[in-house]
Amino acid sequence: SADILDKKTQGPEKEGLKNYINIIRRSTFNLNKLVTDLLTVSNYSPAVLKKCCLAETTDKALELARDRIYLAGITVKKKYRAPKYINADEDKLKIALLNILVNASEAMAPEEGELILSIKKKGSNFVLKIIDNGCGIEKDQLEKLFESFYTQKEGGMGVGLSSVKNILEEHEATVKVRSKPDFGTTFILNFPCYDEQEGK
């Protein structure tokens, strides 16, 4: 459909639609890859952990969410720099981070959203915080957030954050969520640092 739309539009109209046509193409490609990855995860292949930069993996997850963030008019603030080495299965970790980013983008009002990502070292851990200024989560919902098949989304399956928790557990990582209705939500992820001496 995007290809046909591209061919049928001409002149100034085509230039105006070009960005949106490209978004459709990229999103279709990314969705196809994500569905394939999720089917592979559900089949279920154990995580293969190796030295990985948490900052770079976070950047890659942000890139996958780029079009959604752009269309929603969300401002992104990054408070980290590479390298931040952990043990990770990058493909699986990207899925987990992307899921959190998508939930955050959906919680924020169009053109008013602000997404803040920070990575700091705390002891032998790297702490990744993903903060949004969205609608927030009620306390009773917060307690069920990572349960399988629990969702507040219309048409949702309730497997997203449950999968996030499972992936993080494979990385020996922990996740905590702080939220206040009407003020936003913070996901706090703790990853053990990669040990250069032990090679793990």
C-alpha positions in Angstrom: 0.0 0.0 0.0 2.9 2.4 0.8 4.5 1.6 -2.6 1.2 2.2 -4.5 0.7 5.5 -2.5 4.2 6.6 -3.4 3.6 5.9 -7.1 0.1 7.6 -7.2 1.1 10.9 -5.6 2.9 13.6 -7.6 4.4 17.0 -7.2 4.3 19.0 -3.9 1.8 16.5 -2.4 4.3 13.7 -2.8 7.0 15.6 -1.0 4.6 16.3 1.9 3.7 12.6 2.2 7.2 11.3 1.7 8.1 11.2 5.4 4.9 9.4 6.4 5.3 6.8 3.5 8.8 6.1 4.8 7.4 5.6 8.3 4.9 3.0 7.0 7.7 1.2 5.2 10.0 1.2 8.3 7.2 0.2 10.7 6.2 -2.7 8.5 9.7 -3.9 8.3 10.2 -3.5 12.1 6.9 -5.2 12.9 7.7 -8.2 10.7 11.1 -8.6 12.4 9.6 -8.2 15.9 6.9 -10.8 15.2 9.6 -13.2 14.0 11.7 -12.4 17.1 8.7 -12.9 19.5 7.8 -16.2 17.9 11.4 -17.3 18.3 11.3 -16.2 22.0 8.0 -18.1 22.5 9.5 -21.3 21.1 11.7 -20.8 23.6 15.4 -20.3 23.0 17.5 -19.6 26.1 19.2 -16.3 26.3 22.8 -16.3 25.1 24.7 -13.8 27.2 27.8 -12.1 26.2 29.6 -8.7 26.7 27.2 -6.0 25.5 27.0 -2.2 25.9 23.8 -1.3 27.7 23.9 2.3 26.3 24.2 1.1 22.7 21.4 -1.4 23.1 19.2 1.3 24.7 20.0 3.5 21.6 18.9 0.6 19.3 15.6 0.2 21.1 15.0 3.9 20.9 15.7 3.7 17.1 13.0 1.0 16.8 10.6 3.3 18.6 11.7 6.4 16.7 8.6 6.7 14.4 6.1 6.2 17.2 7.9 8.8 19.3 8.0 11.2 16.3 4.3 10.8 15.5 3.3 11.4 19.1 5.5 14.5 19.4 7.5 13.2 22.3 10.7 14.9 23.5 13.5 12.4 24.4 16.3 13.3 26.8 19.2 10.9 27.1 21.4 11.2 30.1 24.0 8.5 29.4 27.1 7.8 27.3 28.7 4.6 26.2 30.3 2.4 27.2 28.3 0.7 29.9 29.1 -3.0 29.7 26.8 -5.8 30.9 26.2 -9.5 30.1 23.3 -9.6 27.7 21.5 -11.2 24.8 21.2 -8.0 22.8 18.2 -9.1 20.6 16.1 -10.2 23.6 17.1 -7.2 25.7 16.1 -4.9 22.8 12.6 -6.5 22.8 12.3 -5.9 26.5 13.4 -2.2 26.4 11.3 -1.5 23.3 8.2 -2.9 25.1 8.8 -0.4 28.0 9.4 2.5 25.6 6.2 1.7 23.7 4.2 1.5 26.9 5.7 4.9 27.9 4.9 6.5 24.6 1.3 5.3 24.7 0.8 6.7 28.3 1.8 10.3 27.3 -0.5 12.9 25.8 0.3 13.8 22.1 2.8 16.8 21.8 3.2 16.9 25.6 5.2 13.8 26.3 8.7 13.9 27.7 10.8 10.7 27.9 14.0 10.7 30.0 16.5 7.9 29.9 19.5 7.7 32.3 22.1 5.1 33.0 24.3 5.4 36.1 26.7 3.0 37.9 25.7 2.1 41.4 28.1 -0.3 43.2 28.4 -3.4 40.9 25.3 -2.5 38.9 24.3 -0.3 36.1 20.9 1.3 36.8 18.8 2.2 33.7 15.8 4.5 34.4 13.1 5.1 31.8 10.9 8.0 33.0 7.7 9.3 31.3 5.3 12.2 32.2 2.3 10.2 31.2 -1.0 9.2 32.8 0.6 7.1 35.5 -0.6 3.8 37.0 -3.0 3.2 39.9 -1.6 1.3 42.9 -3.8 -1.7 42.4 -2.8 -1.9 38.7 0.9 -1.5 39.6 0.8 -4.7 41.7 -0.5 -6.7 38.7 1.7 -5.1 36.1 4.0 -8.1 35.4 1.3 -10.8 35.6 0.7 -12.8 32.5 -2.5 -11.9 30.6 -3.1 -8.7 32.7 -3.7 -5.6 30.6 -5.5 -2.3 30.7 -5.3 -1.8 26.9 -8.3 -2.4 24.7 -7.6 -5.4 22.6 -4.3 -6.1 24.5 -3.1 -9.6 25.2 -1.3 -8.8 28.5 1.9 -10.6 27.6 4.2 -7.7 27.0 5.4 -6.8 30.5 5.3 -10.4 31.6 7.8 -11.2 28.8 9.9 -8.1 29.8 10.2 -9.5 33.4 11.1 -13.0 32.1 13.8 -11.6 29.8 15.3 -9.4 32.6 15.4 -12.4 34.9 17.5 -14.2 32.3 19.9 -11.3 32.5 20.0 -11.5 36.3 18.5 -8.0 36.2 15.7 -6.6 38.4 12.9 -4.2 37.6 11.0 -1.9 39.8 8.2 0.5 38.8 7.3 3.8 40.5 4.2 5.6 39.4 1.8 8.3 40.4 -1.5 8.8 38.5 -1.5 12.0 36.3 2.3 12.5 37.0 4.0 9.7 35.2 5.9 6.4 35.6 9.5 5.4 36.2 10.9 2.0 35.3 14.1 1.2 37.2 16.2 -1.6 35.8 19.3 -3.0 37.6 21.9 -4.9 35.6 25.1 -6.5 37.0 28.2 -4.9 35.4 30.3 -7.0 33.2 33.4 -8.2 35.1 36.5 -7.7 32.9 38.6 -9.9 35.1 36.2 -12.8 35.3 35.0 -12.4 31.7 31.3 -12.4 32.9 
